[in-house]
Amino acid sequence: MLAGYEGNYKSEQIPLEIKVFVKDGRLIVQAAGQPELATKALSATRFVFTPANIEFEFDGADGFTLKQGGQTFKFKKAVSK
């Protein structure tokens, strides 16, 4: 299931690219130029990185919503060409 979320994601709201991948059975999220964030699963579609109070909620394999500090940002999987 986690492998279906793997890929590079972009947002039209903020200029940030996020890579999502699986490592050691955990979903890892890494913003461009930033360290890897090992998330904790709250459900099959919701993941958190508690130290930075960031939540990732997937609405399928093609996108997720990032929630932090009362703000929400939609990300869509970037299409490889």
C-alpha distances in whole Angstrom, upper triangle without the diagonal:
4,5,6,8,10,13,17,18,21,23,26,27,27,28,25,22,19,17,13,12,10,13,14,11,11,10,14,16,19,21,24,27,25,24,20,19,16,15,15,12,14,12,8,10,13,13,17,19,22,25,25,24,21,18,15,14,12,13,11,9,13,14,15,18,19,22,24,28,28,27,24,23,21,19,18,16,19,20,21,24
4,5,6,7,11,14,15,19,21,24,25,25,25,22,19,16,13,10,8,7,10,11,8,8,7,10,12,15,18,20,23,21,20,16,15,13,12,12,10,13,11,8,9,11,11,14,16,19,21,22,21,18,16,13,13,11,13,11,9,12,13,13,16,17,19,22,25,26,25,22,21,19,17,16,14,17,19,19,23
4,5,5,9,13,14,18,21,24,25,25,25,22,18,15,12,9,7,6,10,12,10,10,9,11,13,15,18,20,22,21,20,17,16,15,14,15,14,17,15,12,12,14,14,17,18,22,24,24,23,20,18,15,15,13,15,12,9,12,14,14,18,19,22,24,28,28,27,24,22,20,17,16,13,16,16,17,20
4,6,8,12,13,17,19,22,24,24,24,21,18,15,13,10,9,10,13,15,13,13,11,13,14,16,18,20,23,23,22,18,18,17,16,17,15,17,15,11,11,14,14,18,19,23,25,24,24,21,18,15,14,11,12,9,6,9,11,12,16,17,21,23,27,27,25,22,20,18,15,13,11,14,14,15,19
4,6,9,10,13,16,19,20,20,20,17,15,12,10,7,7,9,12,15,13,11,8,10,10,13,15,17,20,19,19,16,15,14,13,14,13,15,14,11,9,12,12,15,16,20,22,21,20,17,15,11,11,8,10,8,5,7,8,9,13,14,17,20,24,24,22,19,17,15,12,11,9,12,13,15,18
4,7,9,13,16,19,21,20,20,16,13,10,8,5,5,7,11,14,12,11,9,9,9,11,13,15,18,17,17,14,14,14,13,16,15,18,17,14,13,14,14,16,17,21,22,21,21,18,16,13,14,11,13,11,8,9,10,12,15,15,19,21,25,26,23,20,18,16,13,12,9,11,12,13,16
4,7,10,13,17,19,18,17,14,10,8,6,5,7,10,13,17,16,14,11,11,10,11,12,13,16,16,16,14,15,15,16,18,18,20,20,17,15,17,16,18,18,22,23,22,22,19,18,14,15,13,14,12,9,9,10,12,15,15,19,21,25,25,23,20,17,15,11,10,7,8,9,9,13
4,7,11,14,16,15,13,10,7,6,4,6,9,13,15,19,18,17,13,12,10,9,9,10,13,14,15,14,15,16,16,19,19,22,21,19,17,18,17,18,18,22,23,21,21,18,17,14,15,13,15,14,11,10,10,11,14,14,18,19,23,24,21,18,15,13,9,8,6,6,8,9,13
4,7,10,12,12,11,8,6,5,6,8,11,15,18,21,20,18,14,13,10,10,9,10,14,15,16,15,15,17,16,19,19,21,20,19,16,16,16,17,17,21,22,20,20,16,15,12,13,12,13,13,11,8,7,9,11,11,15,17,20,21,18,15,12,10,6,5,4,5,9,11,14
4,7,9,8,8,6,5,6,9,11,15,18,21,24,24,21,17,16,13,12,10,11,14,15,17,17,17,19,19,22,22,23,23,21,18,18,18,19,19,22,23,20,20,17,16,14,15,14,15,15,14,11,9,10,11,11,15,16,19,20,16,14,10,8,5,6,6,6,10,12,15
4,5,6,7,7,7,9,12,14,17,21,24,27,26,23,19,18,14,14,12,13,16,16,19,19,18,21,20,22,22,23,23,22,19,18,18,19,19,22,23,20,19,16,15,13,14,14,14,16,15,12,10,10,10,10,13,15,17,17,13,11,7,6,4,6,9,9,13,15,18
4,6,7,9,10,13,16,17,21,25,27,31,30,27,23,22,18,18,15,15,19,19,22,22,22,24,23,26,26,26,26,25,21,21,21,22,22,25,26,22,22,19,18,16,17,17,17,18,18,14,12,13,12,13,15,17,19,18,14,12,9,8,8,9,12,11,14,17,19
4,7,9,11,13,17,18,22,25,28,31,30,27,23,22,18,18,15,16,19,19,22,22,21,24,23,25,25,25,26,25,21,21,21,21,21,23,24,20,20,17,17,16,16,17,17,19,19,16,14,13,11,11,13,14,15,15,11,9,6,7,8,11,14,14,18,20,23
4,6,9,11,15,17,21,24,26,29,29,26,22,20,16,15,12,13,15,15,19,19,19,22,21,24,25,25,26,26,22,21,20,20,19,22,22,18,18,16,16,15,17,18,19,21,20,18,15,14,12,11,13,13,15,15,12,11,8,9,9,12,14,14,18,20,22
4,7,10,14,16,20,24,25,29,29,26,22,20,16,14,11,10,13,14,17,18,19,22,22,25,26,27,28,27,24,23,22,21,21,23,23,19,20,17,18,17,19,19,21,22,21,18,16,15,15,13,16,16,18,18,15,14,11,12,11,13,14,13,16,18,20
4,6,10,13,16,20,22,25,25,22,19,16,12,10,7,7,10,11,14,15,15,18,18,22,23,24,25,24,21,20,19,18,17,20,20,17,18,15,16,15,17,17,19,20,19,16,14,13,13,11,14,14,17,18,15,13,10,11,9,11,12,12,15,17,19
4,7,10,13,17,19,23,22,20,16,14,10,9,6,6,9,10,13,13,14,17,17,21,21,23,24,23,20,19,18,18,17,21,21,18,19,16,16,14,16,16,18,18,16,14,12,13,13,12,15,16,19,20,17,15,12,12,9,10,10,9,13,14,16
4,6,10,13,15,19,19,16,13,10,7,6,4,6,10,9,11,10,11,13,14,17,18,20,21,19,17,16,15,15,14,18,18,16,17,13,14,11,14,13,16,16,14,13,11,11,12,10,14,15,18,19,17,15,12,11,8,10,9,10,13,14,18
4,7,10,12,16,16,14,11,8,6,5,6,7,11,10,11,9,10,12,13,16,17,20,20,18,16,16,15,15,15,18,19,17,18,15,15,13,15,14,16,16,13,13,12,12,14,13,16,17,21,22,20,18,15,14,11,11,9,10,13,13,17
4,7,10,13,13,10,7,6,5,6,9,11,14,13,12,9,10,10,10,13,14,17,17,15,13,13,12,13,13,17,18,17,18,14,13,11,13,11,14,13,11,11,11,11,13,12,16,17,21,22,20,18,16,14,11,12,10,11,14,14,18
4,7,10,10,8,6,5,7,9,12,13,16,14,13,10,10,10,11,13,14,17,17,15,14,15,13,15,14,18,19,19,20,17,16,13,15,13,16,15,12,13,14,14,16,16,19,20,24,25,24,21,19,18,15,15,12,14,16,16,19
4,7,6,5,5,6,9,11,15,17,18,17,15,11,11,9,10,12,12,16,16,14,14,15,13,14,15,18,19,20,20,18,17,14,16,15,18,16,14,16,16,16,18,18,20,22,25,27,26,23,22,21,18,18,16,17,19,19,22
4,5,5,7,7,10,12,16,17,18,16,14,10,11,9,11,12,14,17,18,16,17,17,14,16,15,18,19,20,21,19,18,17,19,18,21,20,17,19,20,19,21,20,22,23,27,28,27,26,24,24,21,21,19,20,22,22,25
4,6,9,9,13,15,19,21,22,19,16,13,13,10,12,12,14,17,18,17,18,18,16,17,16,19,20,21,22,20,20,19,20,20,23,22,20,22,22,22,23,22,24,25,28,30,30,28,27,26,24,24,22,24,26,25,28
4,7,9,13,16,19,22,23,21,18,14,13,10,11,11,11,15,15,13,15,15,13,15,15,18,20,21,21,20,18,17,18,17,20,19,17,20,20,19,22,21,23,24,27,29,28,26,26,25,23,23,21,23,25,25,28
4,6,10,13,16,19,20,18,15,11,10,7,7,8,8,12,13,12,13,13,10,11,12,14,16,17,18,16,15,13,15,15,18,17,16,19,18,17,18,18,19,20,24,25,25,23,22,22,20,21,19,21,23,24,27
4,7,10,13,16,18,16,14,10,8,6,6,8,8,12,12,11,11,11,8,10,10,14,16,16,16,13,12,10,12,12,15,15,13,15,14,13,15,14,16,18,21,23,22,20,19,18,16,17,15,18,20,21,25
4,7,10,13,14,12,10,6,6,5,6,9,11,14,15,14,14,13,10,10,10,13,14,14,15,13,12,11,13,13,17,17,15,16,15,14,15,14,16,17,20,22,21,19,18,18,15,17,15,17,20,20,24
4,7,10,12,10,9,6,5,7,7,11,12,15,16,15,14,13,10,10,9,13,14,12,14,11,11,9,12,12,16,16,14,15,13,12,13,11,13,14,18,19,18,16,15,15,12,14,13,15,18,19,22
4,6,8,6,6,5,6,9,10,14,16,19,20,19,17,16,13,13,11,15,14,13,15,12,13,12,15,15,19,19,17,17,15,14,15,12,15,15,18,20,19,17,15,16,13,15,14,15,18,18,21
4,6,5,7,8,9,12,13,17,19,21,22,21,19,18,15,15,13,16,16,13,15,12,14,13,16,16,19,20,18,17,15,14,14,12,14,14,17,19,17,16,13,14,12,14,13,14,17,18,21
4,6,8,10,12,15,17,20,22,24,26,25,22,21,19,18,17,20,19,16,19,16,18,16,19,19,22,22,20,19,17,17,17,15,18,17,20,22,20,18,16,16,14,15,14,14,17,17,19
4,7,10,12,16,18,22,24,26,28,27,25,24,21,20,17,20,18,16,19,17,19,19,22,22,25,26,23,22,21,20,20,18,20,19,21,23,21,21,19,20,17,19,18,17,20,20,23
4,7,9,12,15,18,21,23,25,25,23,21,18,17,14,16,15,13,16,14,17,16,20,21,24,24,23,22,20,19,19,16,17,16,18,21,20,19,18,19,17,19,19,19,22,22,25
4,6,10,13,16,19,22,24,24,22,20,17,15,12,15,13,12,15,14,16,16,20,21,24,25,23,23,21,19,20,17,18,17,19,22,21,21,20,21,19,21,20,20,23,23,26
4,6,9,13,16,19,20,20,19,17,14,13,10,13,13,12,15,13,15,14,18,18,22,22,20,20,19,17,18,15,17,17,19,22,21,20,19,20,18,19,18,19,22,22,25
4,6,10,13,15,17,18,16,14,11,9,7,10,9,9,11,10,11,11,15,16,20,20,19,20,18,16,16,13,14,14,17,19,19,18,17,18,17,19,18,20,23,23,27
4,7,10,13,15,15,15,13,9,9,7,10,10,11,13,11,12,12,15,16,20,20,18,20,18,16,17,15,16,16,19,21,21,20,19,20,18,20,19,21,24,25,28
4,7,9,12,12,12,10,6,5,5,8,10,11,11,9,9,9,11,13,17,17,17,18,17,14,14,12,13,14,17,19,19,17,17,18,17,19,18,21,24,25,29
4,6,9,11,11,9,5,5,6,8,11,12,11,11,9,10,12,14,17,18,18,20,18,15,16,14,15,15,18,20,20,19,19,20,19,21,21,24,26,28,31
4,5,7,8,6,4,7,9,11,14,15,14,12,10,10,10,11,15,15,16,18,17,14,15,14,15,16,19,20,20,19,19,19,19,20,20,23,26,27,31
4,7,8,5,5,7,10,11,15,16,13,12,10,10,10,12,14,16,17,19,17,14,14,14,14,16,18,19,19,18,19,19,19,21,21,25,27,29,33
4,5,5,7,10,13,15,18,19,16,15,12,11,9,10,12,13,15,17,16,14,14,15,16,18,21,21,21,19,20,19,19,20,20,24,26,28,32
4,6,8,12,15,17,20,21,19,16,13,11,9,9,10,10,12,15,14,13,14,15,17,19,23,22,22,19,20,18,18,18,18,22,23,25,29
4,7,10,14,16,19,19,17,14,10,8,6,5,7,8,10,12,11,9,10,12,13,17,20,19,19,16,16,14,14,15,15,19,21,23,27
4,7,11,12,16,15,13,11,7,6,4,6,9,11,12,14,12,9,10,10,11,13,17,16,16,14,15,14,14,16,17,20,23,25,29
4,7,9,13,12,11,8,6,5,6,8,12,13,14,16,13,10,11,10,10,12,16,16,16,14,15,15,15,16,17,20,23,25,29
4,6,9,9,7,6,4,6,9,11,15,17,17,18,16,12,12,10,9,10,13,14,15,14,15,16,16,18,19,22,25,27,30
4,6,6,6,5,6,8,12,14,18,19,19,20,18,15,14,11,11,10,13,15,15,15,16,17,17,20,20,22,26,27,31
4,5,5,6,8,11,14,17,20,22,23,24,21,17,16,13,12,11,12,15,16,16,18,20,20,23,24,26,29,31,34
4,6,8,11,14,17,20,23,25,25,26,23,20,18,15,14,11,13,16,17,18,19,21,21,24,25,27,31,32,35
4,6,9,12,15,18,22,24,24,24,21,18,16,12,11,8,9,13,13,14,16,18,18,22,23,25,28,30,33
4,7,10,13,17,20,22,23,23,20,16,14,11,8,6,8,10,11,12,14,17,18,21,23,25,28,30,34
4,7,10,13,16,19,19,19,16,12,10,7,6,5,8,10,10,10,11,13,14,17,19,21,25,27,30
4,6,10,13,15,16,17,14,10,8,6,5,7,10,11,11,9,11,12,13,16,17,20,23,26,29
4,6,10,12,13,13,10,6,6,5,6,9,13,13,12,10,10,10,10,12,14,17,20,22,26
4,7,9,11,12,9,5,5,7,8,12,15,14,13,10,10,10,10,12,14,17,20,22,26
4,5,7,8,6,4,6,9,11,15,18,18,16,13,12,10,9,10,11,15,17,20,23
4,7,7,6,6,8,11,13,17,20,19,17,14,13,10,10,10,11,15,17,20,23
4,5,6,7,11,14,16,20,23,22,20,17,15,12,11,10,10,14,15,18,21
4,6,8,12,14,18,21,24,24,22,18,16,13,11,9,8,11,12,15,18
4,7,11,14,17,20,24,23,21,17,14,11,9,6,5,8,10,13,16
4,7,10,13,17,20,19,17,13,11,7,5,4,6,9,12,15,18
4,7,10,13,17,16,14,10,8,6,5,7,9,12,15,18,21
4,6,10,13,12,10,6,6,5,6,9,12,15,18,21,24
4,7,10,10,8,6,5,6,7,11,13,16,19,22,25
4,7,7,6,5,7,9,11,14,17,19,23,26,29
4,6,5,7,9,12,14,17,20,22,25,28,31
4,5,8,11,15,17,20,23,25,29,31,34
4,7,10,14,16,20,23,25,29,31,34
4,7,10,13,17,20,22,25,28,31
4,7,10,13,17,19,22,25,28
4,7,10,13,15,19,22,24
4,7,10,13,16,19,22
4,7,9,12,15,18
4,6,9,12,15
4,6,9,13
4,6,9
4,6
4
